[in-house]
Amino acid sequence: MWKDDEGRLPALAKSWEYLEDEDAYRLELQDEATWHDGEPFTADDVVFTIDYIKDHPYMWVDNSIIDRAEKIDDYTVKLYLSEPYAPVMDQVLGTLPILPRHVWEGVNNPENFKGQEALTGTGPYTLDVDDYYKVLGTYRYRAYEGYYQGTPRVEELIFVKVPKETAAAALTQGDVNAVGIEPEMRDQLGGFNILEMGSHWWNYKLMINHQESPMSDKRFRQALAYAIDRDELVDIVARGYGLAGSPGFIPSDHTWYNDEIEGYEHDPEKARELLDEMEYDGEEIELLTKGGDQIYERLGGLIKEDLEEVGINVDLRSMDSKTVDAKVREDDFDLAISGHGGLIGDPNFLADMTIDMDFNSAKYDDNDELTALLEEQVHEMNEDDRRELIDQAQVLYAEDVPAISLYYPEWFWAYDDEVELYYTMDGMAKGIPIPLNKMALV
């Protein structure tokens, strides 16, 4: 399936139905879709793809989610899940690319399979391998006239790298039709369309080593949340183009946000009370930030000031990005400023960034109730019931403060009248906020 700016759309599956008693999806496939080489697309390709990724995993889809695929007829297939999995629509059906069996069935080393044949798809565009320049990052796509949803209105789509500093000039001079811009550039682009994504994609975050004292004390982590003025971070570091971090981690403009969470408004006095209650003795806390990056360095300086105002002695250390990441990965830190995306897709990202052991996760499983909620929600197929679980999890996350979302920056694109662009609702796949949805070009 696919999505536009409002919701899900049929793609290679023109309809789908969840069969609860079988824990399976029945997919009715397009019967007019063809591969770029003219061969018909059928259920055989879907079954082949599911079998193929068992031996050759696709990095963006957990292949353990699908138990097997069964062909009903040439244009009907059933996908049996290994267990109920709530994010299946976005993170499997909207993410996994289907492979042409007639091209890939003899390929045993997919990483080494290159050339035009390897790029055979069913989409509206074909990538011209002869006009792909890896060093320059230039891609040229050509419209596929046999596309099952109609010949694309745009005949060629060319991606080129444009420095941030010259992005506005490239657009006004007609060198490009659309470009990502810095927020301040909007005033320079009168007459062009400005696309605002909003704030729920990337977040700057304070990682907390909750295994070590005094960070292991929930009251200390709560004191951090009260001490840091997140609105000030938006005003100064993001120049006003952003949204203050939510204590429940899910951004406040996200469709799964729980608006009943008690926020940690900036309250230095409350922070001092919590530190006094736990008898914090003023021991020095190390705060790591990434040197050479203006945003991280500004965040480090402002957070240091906020924490020292409430009596926390901070040793701010600026290191190269790889060193900071290595220390966080090895739990060799007290506090560290980090950043990552992925906050607009399925709300399962709350579990991924809380209890999983991945690099960007808080790796927090000290609260059994929170852990149970996050593990249960991913298997709850009823959306209303799942929402209750996610709401409860946000409340417990805010109370325990495994990490602190500092702010979510806003993102902007500018474009001419060649096509009308839009941001995909909740992003593609695991929440990638692509402003160039292919359906805008068809």
Helices and strands as residue ranges (DSSP letters): E 2-3, E 8-9, E 13-19, E 24-29, H 43-55, E 66-73, E 76-81, H 88-88, I 89-93, H 101-104, G 110-112, G 116-119, E 125-127, G 129-131, E 139-143, E 156-159, G 164-166, H 167-172, E 178-181, G 183-188, E 193-198, E 203-208, H 218-227, H 230-236, E 242-244, H 268-277, E 285-290, H 294-309, E 314-319, H 321-329, E 335-340, H 349-352, H 368-377, H 383-400, E 403-409, E 411-415, G 438-441
